[in-house]
Amino acid sequence: MTAPLYSLDWLAMALTFLALWQIGNGQRVGFVLMITANSAWMGVGLLTGSTAMVTANTVFALMNIRALLRWASTATN
């Protein structure tokens, strides 16, 4: 039996694509969208019992937070 995902996987996928599009266009909001997508992917990982998915997306979220902070610091200089 598979775990119900409540369409969280579709939301995570859509947010990931939108975030990548925004980052590709040089928009800082893309990092915020990606952090939200990472959170959704963590939810999918929790619902499916995938420790690897939760761990990977925790690291990805931290990397996106770092990128967002570095982008903000270079914008002020």
C-alpha positions in Angstrom: 0.0 0.0 0.0 1.3 3.4 -0.9 1.1 6.4 1.3 -1.4 9.2 0.4 0.6 12.2 -0.8 -2.4 14.6 -1.0 -0.9 16.0 -4.3 2.0 17.4 -2.3 4.4 15.8 -4.9 2.7 17.8 -7.7 2.9 21.0 -5.7 6.6 20.4 -5.0 7.3 19.7 -8.6 5.5 22.8 -9.8 7.2 25.0 -7.2 10.6 23.5 -8.3 10.0 24.3 -11.9 8.7 27.8 -11.1 11.7 28.5 -8.8 14.2 27.4 -11.5 12.5 29.6 -14.0 12.7 32.6 -11.7 16.3 32.0 -10.8 17.1 31.6 -14.5 15.5 35.1 -15.0 17.7 36.6 -12.2 14.8 36.9 -9.8 15.7 36.5 -6.1 12.2 35.3 -5.3 13.2 32.0 -7.0 15.3 31.1 -4.0 12.3 31.6 -1.7 10.2 29.4 -4.0 12.8 26.8 -4.1 13.0 26.7 -0.2 9.2 26.3 -0.2 9.6 23.5 -2.8 12.2 21.9 -0.6 9.8 22.0 2.3 7.2 20.3 0.2 9.6 17.6 -0.9 10.5 17.1 2.7 6.8 16.5 3.4 6.7 14.0 0.6 9.7 12.3 2.1 8.1 12.1 5.5 4.9 10.7 4.0 6.7 8.0 2.0 9.2 7.2 4.7 12.2 8.3 2.6 15.0 9.4 4.9 17.2 10.2 1.9 14.6 12.6 0.4 14.2 14.4 3.7 17.9 14.6 4.2 18.7 15.8 0.7 16.0 18.5 0.7 17.1 19.7 4.1 20.6 20.2 2.6 19.2 21.8 -0.5 17.1 24.2 1.5 20.1 25.2 3.5 22.1 25.8 0.3 19.2 27.9 -1.0 19.1 30.0 2.2 22.9 30.5 1.8 22.4 31.6 -1.8 19.6 34.0 -0.9 21.8 35.6 1.9 24.8 35.9 -0.4 22.7 37.4 -3.2 21.3 39.9 -0.7 24.8 40.8 0.6 26.1 41.3 -3.0 23.1 43.5 -3.9 23.9 45.9 -1.1 27.6 46.3 -2.1 
